[in-house]
Amino acid sequence: MSSKLFLKHIQVITFDVHNVLLTVRNGAPNQYARLARQHLGIQSIDESLLRSNFVQAFRTLNQTHPGYGIHTNISSRQWWTLVVEYTFKDSHLSSNQLQKLSQIIYDEFAKGELWIKNPQADNVLKQLKTKKILGVISNFDERLETLLEQHQLRQYFQFILTPRNCGLYKPQTEIFTHAANLAKVKSNNYLCHVGDDVKLDFQAAQAANCHVLLLSKNEESKQNLLNEYKDIDKNHVILNLDELLNIFI
């Protein structure tokens, strides 16, 4: 059974944002190092260690303060300050330096120029919007709306769901149900989610009885994914957003 036949009943398509519609230019750790050099004059930064610390910090904070602290009484700015502090824990920065850098990094990442828009996004979303209800389900903080506006993407979506504006976050199945309710469809089976993360997008959407398509970087990544996760059908993995037009239109 082809993906087009299988998904032709879909009425709502939701999108993750990070690495699907927008990608950090050169990656977040690279930007952290650049901003530390630029604003604190620090030249001797081990970017490999910085990257490792960043990944660990991000993973830990998502466990201790999921949804950017929406239910643990901290702001998203405080959440990211904790990430920055851990990321630079080996750089011997003073508390004042860490505070200054955290503020700068948070504000800089709200600027569109730090993000690269998927070159296929506008054409695909413009066409899909004529046939389907489009929305966003993203574990992003409150800066997302302005980022989408800066990249002229906000216009395509009927709703934007993030932890900070709805109190829910992936992989909670309730966030997909909330999206289906906002779109006023009969059931979650009429919703298809497009993302790039197996746990947060594929498994979470399936657990919510939604359909899901995974965006993979390239053919090699796709094959590695399919080899690791035998339960993922190859028809549910796409290599670019343009494929969505063949699937849904």
Helices and strands as residue ranges (DSSP letters): H 3-7, E 12-15, E 22-24, H 28-40, H 47-64, H 66-69, H 76-87, H 95-108, G 112-114, E 115-117, H 121-129, E 133-137, H 144-150, G 154-156, E 159-161, H 163-166, H 174-183, G 188-190, E 191-195, I 198-203, H 204-207, E 211-215, H 219-228, G 234-236, E 237-238, H 243-248
